[in-house]
Amino acid sequence: MAQERPKARKRSSGVVVPNQPSWFQRLGAFIIYCSMRAYIFSLRLHWDDSNHFRDQINGPAIYCLWHNRLILCMAVYRVLRRNVRMGPSMAALISASKDGAFLAAILERFKVQPVRGSSSRRGSQALLELTSWAERGYDLAITPDGPRGPRYVLQPGAMSLAQLTGLPIVPFGFHAHWKIQLKSWDAFQIPLPFSRCVLRMGAPVHVPREATDAQREEIRLQLERKLKDISPD
């Protein structure tokens, strides 16, 4: 009988403790970090910012991208930091699962603060932690259709985070001319080395603190359309 995958531990107080990276995962994260640096250097990144949306960012923001575009998130963030006024660093929402622990170890190599949680596990705790990092001036990052999907359906967590923090949501996407798409729930995209990748950014979206449920839903659909438009398959 197959052994059940370890789940995030739960303290007697009811607080869910996310899985922490093992030494083996940290070693793997270091190897992937070094490989990613070389891989990203091989790509031909091209910014399509004809609408000058980057000029509309004047401080910390919530960067939002589909789950299957995660592979280029750190490359884009490094480019943005050279052109846009941003926070001192970034905090990113990562699943509290065992797989999420591995991704968290990779992001730490890129000097990104992982915040562990999702809509199904540790969601409210993660939302409070992200708000705390926003108060320190950090940028935030979220994949609104992760970690389980459905693909290209924006979950309400991004709306709640923007409403709590007052930060604008900046949609980001890219299109790779040569790529591999995995047979995963999100059809994860891996641009092939030396591929031309067109990076796109949408206009920042604001969620008023006093927004009603109907207004939140209207903004959610608007942001979902923007992310689809700038992330063609």
C-alpha positions as CSV (number, residue, x, y, z in Angstrom):
1,M,0.0,0.0,0.0
2,A,1.4,3.4,-1.0
3,Q,2.3,5.6,1.9
4,E,0.2,8.8,2.4
5,R,2.2,12.0,1.7
6,P,2.9,13.9,5.0
7,K,0.6,16.8,5.6
8,A,1.2,20.1,7.2
9,R,1.2,19.7,11.0
10,K,-1.5,21.3,13.1
11,R,-0.7,22.6,16.6
12,S,-3.2,22.0,19.4
13,S,-4.0,25.8,19.2
14,G,-5.4,25.2,15.7
15,V,-2.5,27.0,13.9
16,V,-1.4,25.0,10.9
17,V,2.4,24.7,10.7
18,P,3.6,24.4,7.1
19,N,6.0,21.7,6.0
20,Q,9.6,22.9,6.2
21,P,12.3,22.1,3.5
22,S,14.4,19.1,4.3
23,W,18.2,19.2,3.9
24,F,17.8,17.3,0.6
25,Q,15.3,19.9,-0.7
26,R,17.7,22.7,0.3
27,L,20.5,21.0,-1.6
28,G,18.2,20.6,-4.6
29,A,17.1,24.2,-4.3
30,F,20.8,25.4,-4.5
31,I,21.4,23.3,-7.7
32,I,18.2,24.6,-9.3
33,Y,19.1,28.2,-8.3
34,C,22.4,27.9,-10.1
35,S,20.9,26.2,-13.1
36,M,18.1,28.8,-13.3
37,R,20.6,31.7,-13.4
38,A,22.3,30.1,-16.4
39,Y,18.9,29.2,-18.1
40,I,17.4,32.6,-17.7
41,F,20.5,34.2,-19.1
42,S,20.0,32.1,-22.3
43,L,16.5,33.5,-22.9
44,R,15.9,36.5,-25.1
45,L,13.6,38.6,-22.9
46,H,11.7,41.4,-24.6
47,W,9.5,43.9,-22.8
48,D,6.3,44.9,-24.5
49,D,5.3,48.0,-22.5
50,S,3.8,50.1,-25.3
51,N,1.1,51.4,-22.9
52,H,3.8,52.5,-20.4
53,F,2.2,50.7,-17.5
54,R,5.5,50.5,-15.7
55,D,5.4,54.3,-15.4
56,Q,2.2,53.9,-13.3
57,I,4.0,52.0,-10.5
58,N,5.5,54.3,-7.9
59,G,5.9,52.0,-4.9
60,P,5.1,48.5,-3.5
61,A,2.5,46.5,-5.3
62,I,0.9,43.0,-5.5
63,Y,2.3,41.2,-8.6
64,C,-0.1,38.7,-10.0
65,L,0.6,36.0,-12.6
66,W,-0.9,32.6,-13.6
67,H,0.6,29.5,-12.0
68,N,1.9,28.1,-15.2
69,R,4.1,31.3,-15.7
70,L,6.0,30.9,-12.5
71,I,9.3,29.9,-14.1
72,L,10.2,33.5,-15.2
73,C,8.9,35.3,-12.2
74,M,12.3,36.0,-10.6
75,A,13.9,37.1,-13.9
76,V,11.1,39.6,-14.4
77,Y,11.3,40.9,-10.9
78,R,15.0,41.5,-11.3
79,V,14.4,43.5,-14.5
80,L,11.6,45.5,-12.9
81,R,13.8,46.5,-9.9
82,R,16.1,48.3,-12.4
83,N,13.3,50.3,-13.9
84,V,10.5,50.8,-11.3
85,R,10.3,52.1,-7.8
86,M,9.6,49.1,-5.7
87,G,9.8,47.8,-2.1
88,P,13.0,46.6,-0.5
89,S,12.2,43.0,-1.5
90,M,9.3,40.6,-2.1
91,A,7.1,38.2,-0.1
92,A,5.4,35.5,-2.1
93,L,2.5,33.2,-1.3
94,I,3.6,29.5,-1.5
95,S,1.6,26.4,-0.7
96,A,2.0,24.9,2.8
97,S,2.5,21.4,1.3
98,K,5.7,19.3,1.1
99,D,6.1,20.4,-2.6
100,G,5.6,24.0,-1.5
101,A,8.5,23.6,0.9
102,F,10.8,22.8,-2.0
103,L,9.6,25.9,-3.9
104,A,10.0,28.0,-0.8
105,A,13.7,26.9,-0.5
106,I,14.3,27.9,-4.1
107,L,12.7,31.4,-3.6
108,E,14.8,31.9,-0.5
109,R,17.9,31.6,-2.7
110,F,16.6,34.4,-4.8
111,K,16.1,36.4,-1.5
112,V,12.3,36.3,-1.6
113,Q,10.4,35.8,1.6
114,P,8.1,32.8,1.2
115,V,4.7,33.0,3.0
116,R,3.1,29.5,3.3
117,G,-0.5,29.0,2.6
118,S,-3.3,28.5,0.1
119,S,-7.1,28.7,-0.3
120,S,-7.4,25.2,1.1
121,R,-4.8,25.2,3.8
122,R,-3.5,28.0,6.2
123,G,-5.2,30.7,4.0
124,S,-6.3,33.2,6.7
125,Q,-2.9,32.9,8.5
126,A,-1.0,33.5,5.2
127,L,-3.2,36.5,4.4
128,L,-2.3,38.1,7.7
129,E,1.4,37.4,7.2
130,L,1.4,38.9,3.7
131,T,-0.3,42.0,5.1
132,S,2.4,42.3,7.7
133,W,5.1,42.2,5.0
134,A,3.2,44.8,3.0
135,E,3.3,47.1,6.1
136,R,7.1,46.8,6.0
137,G,7.1,48.1,2.4
138,Y,7.6,44.8,0.7
139,D,6.2,43.9,-2.8
140,L,3.9,40.9,-2.8
141,A,3.4,38.1,-5.3
142,I,0.5,35.7,-5.8
143,T,-0.6,33.1,-8.4
144,P,-4.4,33.6,-8.2
145,D,-5.3,30.2,-9.8
146,G,-2.9,28.2,-7.7
147,P,-2.1,25.8,-6.2
148,R,-4.8,23.5,-7.5
149,G,-6.7,25.5,-10.1
150,P,-8.9,25.6,-12.1
151,R,-6.4,27.0,-14.6
152,Y,-7.0,30.7,-15.5
153,V,-9.7,31.2,-13.0
154,L,-8.8,34.0,-10.6
155,Q,-9.6,33.0,-7.0
156,P,-10.8,35.7,-4.5
157,G,-7.6,35.7,-2.4
158,A,-6.0,38.4,-4.5
159,M,-9.0,40.7,-4.1
160,S,-8.9,40.3,-0.3
161,L,-5.2,40.9,-0.1
162,A,-5.5,44.1,-2.2
163,Q,-8.4,45.3,-0.1
164,L,-6.6,44.7,3.2
165,T,-3.2,46.2,2.2
166,G,-4.4,49.0,-0.1
167,L,-1.7,48.0,-2.7
168,P,-2.5,47.9,-6.4
169,I,-2.6,44.6,-8.2
170,V,-0.2,44.5,-11.2
171,P,-1.0,41.7,-13.7
172,F,2.0,40.2,-15.4
173,G,2.3,37.6,-18.2
174,F,4.6,36.4,-21.0
175,H,4.4,34.6,-24.3
176,A,7.3,32.2,-25.2
177,H,7.7,31.5,-28.9
178,W,9.4,28.1,-28.2
179,K,8.2,26.3,-25.2
180,I,7.3,23.0,-23.6
181,Q,3.9,22.6,-21.8
182,L,3.7,20.0,-19.1
183,K,0.7,17.7,-18.7
184,S,-0.1,19.1,-15.3
185,W,-3.4,20.8,-14.2
186,D,-2.0,24.2,-15.1
187,A,-0.2,23.2,-18.3
188,F,3.1,24.6,-16.8
189,Q,5.1,26.4,-19.5
190,I,8.9,26.1,-19.8
191,P,10.4,28.3,-22.5
192,L,13.1,26.5,-24.4
193,P,16.7,27.9,-24.1
194,F,17.4,30.8,-26.5
195,S,13.6,31.3,-27.0
196,R,12.2,34.8,-27.4
197,C,9.9,35.6,-24.5
198,V,7.7,38.7,-24.7
199,L,7.0,40.1,-21.3
200,R,3.8,42.0,-20.8
201,M,2.3,44.0,-17.9
202,G,-1.3,45.2,-17.5
203,A,-2.5,48.4,-15.9
204,P,-2.5,48.4,-12.1
205,V,-5.9,47.4,-10.6
206,H,-7.1,48.9,-7.3
207,V,-9.6,47.3,-4.9
208,P,-11.2,50.0,-2.7
209,R,-11.3,49.1,1.0
210,E,-15.0,49.8,1.1
211,A,-15.8,47.7,-2.0
212,T,-19.0,45.7,-1.9
213,D,-19.1,42.0,-2.9
214,A,-20.6,43.0,-6.3
215,Q,-17.8,45.5,-6.9
216,R,-15.2,42.9,-5.9
217,E,-16.6,40.4,-8.3
218,E,-16.6,43.0,-11.1
219,I,-12.9,43.8,-10.4
220,R,-12.1,40.1,-10.1
221,L,-13.5,39.5,-13.6
222,Q,-11.7,42.6,-15.0
223,L,-8.3,41.3,-13.6
224,E,-9.0,37.8,-14.9
225,R,-9.5,39.2,-18.4
226,K,-6.4,41.3,-18.2
227,L,-4.3,38.3,-17.2
228,K,-5.7,36.2,-20.0
229,D,-5.1,39.0,-22.5
230,I,-1.4,39.4,-21.6
231,S,-0.7,35.6,-21.2
232,P,-1.7,34.0,-24.6
233,D,-0.9,30.4,-25.0
